[in-house]
Amino acid sequence: MRQIGVGILGFGTVGAGVVDGLQRNRGKLAERLDIDIVLRRVADLDISTDRGVAVEMSVLTTDARLVVGNPQIDIVVELIGGCGIARQLVREALEAGQSVVTANKKLLAEHGSELFELAEKKGVDLYFGASVGGGIPIIRTIREALSGNEIESILGILNGTCNYILTRMEAEGLSFDDALAAAQMEGYAEADPTLDVDGYDTLHKSAILAALAYGFTPDVHTLSVTGIRGVVDAKDIRYAKALGFRIKLLGIIRRQGGEVEVRVEPTLVAEDSMLGSVNGVFNAALVECDLAGTTLYYGRGAGRLPTASTVIGDIADVAFNRVHNAPLKVIIPKSRVPVRLKPSGEVQSRHYLRVSIKDEVGTMAKVASVLAAKGVSIASVLQQDIADASGGFVPIVILTHKARKADVEAALAEIDQLDIVGQRTVRLGIE
Amino acid sequence: MRQIGVGILGFGTVGAGVVDGLQRNRGKLAERLDIDIVLRRVADLDISTDRGVAVEMSVLTTDARLVVGNPQIDIVVELIGGCGIARQLVREALEAGQSVVTANKKLLAEHGSELFELAEKKGVDLYFGASVGGGIPIIRTIREALSGNEIESILGILNGTCNYILTRMEAEGLSFDDALAAAQMEGYAEADPTLDVDGYDTLHKSAILAALAYGFTPDVHTLSVTGIRGVVDAKDIRYAKALGFRIKLLGIIRRQGGEVEVRVEPTLVAEDSMLGSVNGVFNAALVECDLAGTTLYYGRGAGRLPTASTVIGDIADVAFNRVHNAPLKVIIPKSRVPVRLKPSGEVQSRHYLRVSIKDEVGTMAKVASVLAAKGVSIASVLQQDIADASGGFVPIVILTHKARKADVEAALAEIDQLDIVGQRTVRLGIE
């Protein structure tokens, strides 16, 4: 049986999971692939901390150069993260003719094009399944299973930390701060949760999905991103629920003609829909295509073993490709039709608005007339929770029909100037 | 750009969908694969009926031999169905060195081993993604994405007809007959619905999943199959709902040690679970693995374009494999550990029992003591719907803890003999 050598860069949570998984299921992989996948080296600056998995000392090294460029190592697995040394080592491995498997979403979202070009030039594979969706094979599915489809849209719950926080807020009526604290206690949120709760993690993942689906690599720095911190209030979760919705942080990728929408925002989804049923740390992606129609992929979006599952699935593929001398199956498609980013103001969707309004005759009519003047049409209004009244203002929830975001924002700018309106109006999308 | 020639056998619903999809998205496939996939021939005995898709007359033929063995055709797509001429043509195509893509679950479930051996001998591919799950890439996922995992279980809602019927029964309180009639009117059920409603379609699909997951090819004729016709009553759907469950026809594939459970039966699943949220004609498979944990795949399990999506995904893979001379990626794994079918009586699960019992003091105690004598422990009892009482008998619903099916059946055989018990006790599984 042909052997394929693997070296891992980064012996953190996921690195240890990959080592664990490769050890446990080496026989199973051999059964399935007819290839013996051999872990030859694991490099990390810290090789003394116990990672909960037994590795021979001869395998551990602090020297990344024993992995990168080592002719015994066919596949380099990059699990360092970030765009510093990780980028350098991935470049060097590709230059040396090694194939690379990575879970580094930031690296791909920011330097993907450069790395894919290099991989193509050198005729080696660069796989990145675990960069989006953890244990959910969403990348592989879009790339391969749906390759015969025109993809219309992808709606993703792509960050387990946010989904855990939103689930706790809904289930127990917690404030954001309390739910975040709970997530931190459970190990589901970092001490500095910025990347998660402010939406950047979801944004990086959305950019990767857009590249895969449309051959369109957006500059992540120009994309519209709204997280959940300081945006989603326990009140809004309660009102949404009263209307049959749950609030989820969604990555939204959608093509219409030559324009692609790539954005991240807290969004109302129907409570009894498949996306609405995704709770806790679980992630999911809902994909709409011309042939397959609606499909959904659900699982754990992070964590030691789920992420390792996807990394090992990539290793298996790359190993097969190397044995059969058939690399470059995974190419980021180059769109033949020019596509451009849809300006965020041009995006059409339904909207949830919570207006803080004086509880007097005629005030709602004033708000409605501003919306009407901007072409924003009201679908329904909810005013049920007078308990939330404060300072003579009551919250009114308005669900609009589909409207341009720019029109809604222009209307809200005017509405928030009215003297019958109290605190700033909250706007969320609806899908 | 390298061309790969495709020929289709069978110009029915799915055949026409594949033609449609290949025509629509030929450019997109070329973008993604760097291969031009060319439809060269479509063979069917009937080439005069309008299939809703335009095909050049020079492509249509009534002669299957212009597809099978045609050196211009690299990939033969078999969409005839059944085990007669389809089996013969698939064999001939493989013998001739053509790769085969098929959606024929019956052929694979009954003759898979023989065909895979032949494909391996000839060094060509035999792909079968659309044989299970229609537009859901469940086969590809188990085969590739989860290849680094030990698969613990697969629970599948694999038949859209049954799920549609059960959904209508629950949502509208319809009887089975009325819901079946509705499904037939909508085109979701055949005039003779036996294969669907009696569970055989789900059984064939479950057998294929077992082979993929465990390298274990059960003889489908020895498997335990219970459908929904004559088994699931509107009453049971109502009681299940009152207890927070929905009834779904599940294909259940599970390994414990050297034994694999492969069976089909109507089963209670929690209403707010992901499987419980799968309604209408949609299908889903819930997979439990050692690394990925819980994942779920959801979509349309049948239909012209969803099935075509998966067939075309297979064509794309096989085309890539041919261009790169790397066939046989998809092998049904051969288990190194001997596995055997778990006898259906040995299967452990929770059970739902509806006992028709005399409304007298002490009758419940008698039923409970029979269950206890067989080691079946009661988790909860529901008696709420006296409206269903008839002839002095009232329905009592008992949910058991985990118990061997043989023990439950032995208990029920005794219970049904008691003079305090009216009609035969209904038993369903719970997952």
Interface residues (C-beta under 8 A of the other chain):
Chain A: G17 G21 L22 R24 N25 G27 K28 L29 E31 R32 L33 D34 G129 G135 I136 P137 R140 T141 R143 E144 A145 L146 S147 G148 N149 E150 G215 D272 S273 M274 S277 V278 F282 C289 D290 L291 A292 G293 T294 T295 L296 Y297 Y298 G299 R300 G303 L305 P306 A308 S309 T310 I312 G313 I315 A316 D317 F320 N321 H324 N325 A326 K329 I331 P333 K334 S335 R336
Chain B: G17 G21 L22 R24 N25 G27 K28 L29 E31 R32 L33 D34 G129 G135 I136 P137 R140 T141 R143 E144 A145 L146 S147 G148 N149 E150 G215 D272 S273 M274 S277 V278 F282 C289 D290 L291 A292 G293 T294 T295 L296 Y297 Y298 G299 R300 G303 L305 P306 A308 S309 T310 I312 G313 I315 A316 D317 F320 N321 H324 N325 A326 K329 I331 P333 K334 S335 R336
